Amino acid sequence: MQTRRDAIAGLSTLGLSACRQDASRQTAADAPAVSIHRALRYDDGLYGLMRRIVAAHNVNVRGKRVVLKPNLVEFDQQTAINTHPFFVHAVAEAFRASGAASVVIAEGPGHRRITYDLAEAAGYREVFPKLHDSFVDLNLDEVREVKLSNPISRLESLYLPQTVLDCDLLVSLPKMKTHHWVGATLSMKNLFGLVPGSVYGWPKNILHWAGIEQSIVDINRLFPRRFAIVDGIVGMDGNGPIQGSPKNAGVVIAGSDPVAVDSTCCRVMGIDPQRIGYLVVSQTAGQTLPGGVKQIAETISSVQTPFTLIPQFQKIRLTA
């Protein structure tokens, strides 16, 4: 009997020839830029790094409303599940320095019903003393129904938080992690936290029932104005996204094209992006292909750090 993982592998095979043809037509000028930066610790050096990233990618936020979406799932002092609060603070300060009208942190975890408690346990109040002034619980925010145009998943519409729908730029700030259902969770999967628990309950299984890989793509297509900065300083490998082990990868990866960013992250992690279901679905849905990425700063080979994979996902290992 074919399993869901078998189906994903089949999608990868089917999508390869078409992806290669499209990638061959892509010129260097069209290729999305993805930058890789070394960052070994969560310290004051991140403030300068984040400003350089915003400048290198020409992210214009002057007078605009920016929403930062970190990855907050659970808290365990012994491991590295969530986007580090110091990382988020450095990003927030970079956008404020660039003239953003407002910078708001927003999250809607799938497991915890009281998001502020989770954020506080994860150290966010220590870094953001006035947390309630700059943090929105998306599970409890005002919502609006948004119809999906030509959905890939079984979803026809989504109720989404007003805070996110009203922003001028949505910035995904995921933790670089393996994932026991989709192989890797990065900037695209991180947007699952936008879907409010007040409507869909906990742990928002409707997205899984509608097709997890397809739902990831449908949600991302709703937000054309976005940017991603991936916290790979200390990631998580093994049985992620919650029960894995801390992984010192020492990198920050950024870009405006989520498919290109996540594909680059996968290669840094020693994972073949052509074997990650939602990246293949993104390609076949006409989103940017990973074959034409313009690399900035460090090279993938100079920072590559293979992440440990659980037995079921050994087949996604990058072999070349």
N, C-alpha and C positions, 0 to 999 in steps of 0.2 A: 504494500500500500504506500502511495506517495505521501511523504510528510511535508509540512510547510517549508522546512529547510531544503528539501529536495526541489520544491517548486521554485524557491529563490534561486537555487543553483541553475535551474532550467531557464529562468528569466535572464540570468547573466549570460548564458550561452546564446540565447536568442538575440539578445541586444548587442552583442559584440560587433557583428559585421556592420550593422547600421551605424553604430557609434563610431567605428573606425572611418567609415565613409564620410560622415559629417565632420569628424575631427580633421580629416585631410583637407576639407574645404575651408577650415578655419585659419585665418591669417594671424600673424604675430600681433598685429594691431588690435585684433578683435579679442585676443585671449585675455581672460580675467587675470588680474594680478593677485597673487597670494604671497604674503611675506612670512618668513620663518625667522624667529629671533631666539637666541640663547638667553635663558633666564633661570638661574640655578636656585634662587630663593625668593621668598616673599619679603622684600625689603624696599627701602626708599628708591632704589634704582628703577623700580617699576613705574614711578611717576614720569621720569624722563622717557622711558621706553614707550609708554602709552601715548605720550605727546608726539613722539617720532612716528608711531604707527598711524595716528590720525593724519599727520602731515604727509606721510609717504603715500597714503591712499587718497589724498585730496578729499577727505570727508568734510563736506561743507555743512555745518550745523548752526551757523550764525543765525540767531533769532528763531531757532526751531526747537520743537519739543522732542526730547530724546527719551526713550524707554530702554532701560537695561534689563535684560532677562537672564539672570544667573541660573545655575542648576542647583536647586535645593530639594533634596529628596528625603533623607533621613539624617540623623546625626549620631556618629559614633566617634568618640575621642581617639580611638585606636587606629582609625583608618582615614581615608581621604575620599569622601563621597561627594562633597559639595564644592562649588566654585568658591575659592578662598575669598573671605571678605576684604582682605587687603588688596587683592587683585581687582575686585569690583570698585573699591574706593579710588584706586589709581586710574581706572577707566573713567569713572564719573568726573574726577578732577580734570582729566584731559579734555573731555567734552565741554566742561564749564569754561576752561581756559580758551577753548575755540569759539566761545561766544554763544553756546546753546542757551535758549530762553529758559529751559527747564530740563533737569535730568532726574528721572524717577526710576527707582528700582522696583521691579514687579515680578511676582512669582505666584504660581498656583500649584503647589505640590499635589501629587496624586495620592499620597499616603497620609499626610498629616492634615487635620482639619483646621488647626490653628497655626497659620503660617508664621505669625509673629513669634510664637514660642520656638518654632524650629529655627528661625533666623537668629534669635537671641542665643539659643544653644550653640549654634554654629559660629558665634563670635561676631555677628554683624552689629550688635549694639555697641560693642567696644570700639569699633571703627566708625560707626555712624551713631553718635550719641543721641541725636534726634531722629531715631529710626522711623517713628510714625510719620514724620514730616516728609520723608523721602522714599517711603516704601509703601507699595500698594499690594494688598492681598487679592490676587486675581480670582481666587475661589469665591470671593464675596463682592466683587465689583459689579457695577451696573453692566448689563449685557445687551447686545443687539444681535438679531438674527442676520446672518450673512449667507446668501445663496452661493453655492459653489457652481462655477461655470465649467461645464464638461468634467465633472469629477471622475477621478480614477478609482477611488474607493466606493464603498456602498453608501457613503454619506451624500445627502443632497444639499444640506446646509449645516451651518455651525452657529451656535450662540457664543459670541466672543465678548470679552470685557471691553467696555467703552474706553478705558485708559489706553489700551493697545491700539484700538481702531482709530483713536484720535491723534496718535503720535505722528510725527514727521519722519522719524527714523527709529526702527526697532533694531536693537543690538543684542545678538545672542552671545552669551558668555558661558559656554558650557565647560564642564570638566572633561578632560580627555580620558575616556573610559571604554573598556570592553562592555558588552551587553549580552546577557544570556538568551535574549530572543532575537536580536537583530545583528549581533556581531560587534558593532561599535556604536556608541552613542556620542554624538558630537553636536555641531551647531544646528543641524536640521531636526534631529530627534528632540533636542532641547525645547523646541517650540510646543511639544505636547503639554508643557506646563501653562500654556495660554488658555487651554480649554477649562472652563470653570467647574469646580466641583459642585457649586450651588445648583447647576443645571444637570450635570452628568454624574454626580455622585463620586464616591471614592472606591476603587482607584481608577475611575474613568475607563472602564473596560469597553465602552462603546467604540472607542478608537481601535481597539484590538479586534473586536468582532467585525468592524467594517473593513478590516485589512490593515495591519499595522504599517507595512511599508507604504501602501497606497495612501493611508491617512497622513503619514509624515509629509508626503509630497503635496497633497491637497492643502494642508495647512500652510506650508511654505509658499505656495503659489498665491496665497491671499495677501502676502506682504512683500511687494516689489521693492519697497524702500527699506533695505536692511543692511546690516553689517555684522561681522562675526569676529570675535577675538577669543581664541580657545586657550583655556588654562591648562597647559600641559607641563607646568613646572613640577607638580606632583600629581600624576594621574592615578588611574586604578586599572589593574589588569586581573586576569583570572576570572572569577565568577562575579563580574560587574553586572549592574551598576551600583550595587549596595554591598555585596558580601565578598568583594574581591580584596586584593592587597594593594597598598600604596606603591606607586611606580614613579621613581624619580627620572622623568624624561627630560626635564630642564629646558622646555621650549614654550614659546608663545607663538601661535599661528593666527594670522588675520587676513581678512579679505571681504569684499562685498558680494562675492558669488558663493553661496553656501555649498553648492555641489563641488566646486573647485577647492574650497577650504576643507571640506570633509574628506575629499579624495586625497588631498595632500596629507592631512592628519593620519589617514589610514596607512599611507606609505611610510610615514615616520614611525608608526606603530608596528610595521612589518606585516600589514594586512593588505590584501589585494582589494582595491576599491571595486573592481569588476565582480567581486563575489559578495558585495554588500547589497542586499535586495533593494533598499530604498534609493541607493545611488543609481542602480540600473534602471529602476522605474523612472527616476528623474530624467535620465538620459532619453529614454524612449518617449517621455512626455514632452520632449523638446527643450528641456532646461540645459544649461551650459554643460559641455562635456569635459571630463577631467583630462582628456588628451591634449588640450591646448592651453595649459596654464603657464602664465608668465611668472616665474619665480623671482622673488625679491629677497635680498639679504642672504641668509644661510641657504645652503643646498640641503636637499632631503638626505643625501648620503652622509653629510657631515654631522647630522643630529639623529640619524635613525637609531631607534631603541626598540627592538622587538618586544612586544607585550605578550605575556603568557596568555594562552587561550585554553578554554575548557575543552575536553575531548570532542564534544559535538561540533566545535568550530575549528578544528585543526585544518579543515579543507579550505579555509579562507586565508591561510597563511600566504604571504607574498613569497614567491619562489624565485623570482628573477629581479 
